[in-house]
Amino acid sequence: MSDATVAVAAAAAAAAPAPALQTFEGQVVIIFGASRHLGRSLAVAFAARGAKLSLFARDADMLERTRQLALEAAGQSSAAIRRPLRGCSAQWATSRAHRTFRRQ
C-alpha cells in the first residue's frame, strides 16, 4: 500500500462524521507491525480518531514514515511514539506505553 493510498484513506476517515462511539480520544493504542500495510493503515485511522499511538516495527525508517502519517492524520493533536521491534514482548510494550503516556 503506497503512502498516497494511506493518505487518501486517512483523509476520508478524518472527513467522515464519526459517531461518538467511534472516537478514541484519550485512549492509547499499541500497534505491532506498524511500518507497512495493515499496521500503517490502522495507525493512521486510530490517529485520525484521536488515539495516542505506541508503534512498533522492525524497519525503523518505514516506522518513522508511519509516525509522520499518523501525526498528519491527527492534525498534530495526538502523540505518537515509535520503537524498533527487537524482541520486545506485549507486556513490555504495554508498560512502555503506560510510562510514556502516564495513564491514570
C-alpha positions in Angstrom: 0.0 0.0 0.0 1.5 3.3 -1.0 1.8 6.4 1.1 -0.7 8.1 -1.2 -3.3 5.4 -0.7 -2.8 5.7 3.1 -3.1 9.5 2.9 -6.3 9.3 0.9 -7.8 6.7 3.3 -6.8 8.9 6.3 -8.3 12.0 4.7 -11.6 10.1 4.1 -11.6 8.8 7.6 -11.0 12.2 9.1 -13.6 13.9 6.8 -16.4 11.3 7.5 -18.6 12.2 10.5 -17.8 9.7 13.3 -20.4 8.6 15.8 -19.4 9.3 19.4 -18.7 5.6 20.0 -16.0 5.6 17.3 -13.7 8.2 18.8 -10.6 7.1 20.6 -9.8 10.4 22.4 -7.6 9.7 25.4 -7.1 6.1 24.5 -3.7 4.5 23.9 -3.4 2.1 21.0 -0.4 -0.2 20.7 0.3 -1.5 17.2 2.9 -4.1 16.3 4.0 -4.3 12.6 3.1 -0.6 12.2 5.6 0.1 9.4 3.6 -1.3 6.5 0.2 -2.3 5.1 -2.5 -3.1 7.7 -0.4 -1.8 10.6 0.2 1.5 8.9 -3.4 1.9 7.9 -4.5 1.1 11.5 -2.1 3.7 12.9 -3.4 6.4 10.6 -7.0 5.5 11.2 -6.7 5.5 15.0 -4.7 8.7 15.0 -7.5 10.4 12.9 -9.9 9.3 15.6 -7.8 10.9 18.4 -5.9 7.9 19.8 -2.4 8.2 21.2 -0.2 5.7 19.5 2.6 3.4 20.5 4.1 2.0 17.3 6.4 -1.0 16.9 8.1 -2.5 13.8 11.4 -3.9 12.7 12.1 -1.3 9.9 12.9 2.0 11.7 12.8 4.1 8.6 9.4 2.9 7.5 8.1 3.2 11.1 9.2 6.8 11.1 7.1 7.4 7.9 4.1 5.8 9.6 4.6 8.1 12.6 4.6 11.1 10.3 1.5 10.0 8.5 -0.3 9.4 11.8 0.7 12.8 13.1 -0.6 14.4 9.9 -3.9 12.4 10.2 -4.3 13.6 13.8 -3.6 17.2 12.9 -0.7 17.1 15.3 -3.2 16.7 18.2 -2.2 13.2 19.0 1.0 11.8 20.4 2.8 9.0 18.5 5.9 7.2 19.7 7.8 4.7 17.7 10.1 1.9 18.7 12.1 -0.5 16.6 10.9 -4.0 17.4 13.7 -6.1 18.7 12.4 -9.0 20.8 10.1 -7.0 22.9 7.0 -8.6 24.5 3.4 -7.3 24.6 3.9 -6.9 28.3 7.0 -4.7 27.8 5.1 -2.7 25.1 2.2 -2.1 27.4 4.4 -1.0 30.2 6.3 1.4 27.9 3.1 2.9 26.6 1.8 3.3 30.1 5.0 5.1 31.2 5.1 7.3 28.1 1.5 8.5 28.3 1.2 8.4 32.1 -2.2 6.7 32.0 -4.2 7.2 35.2 
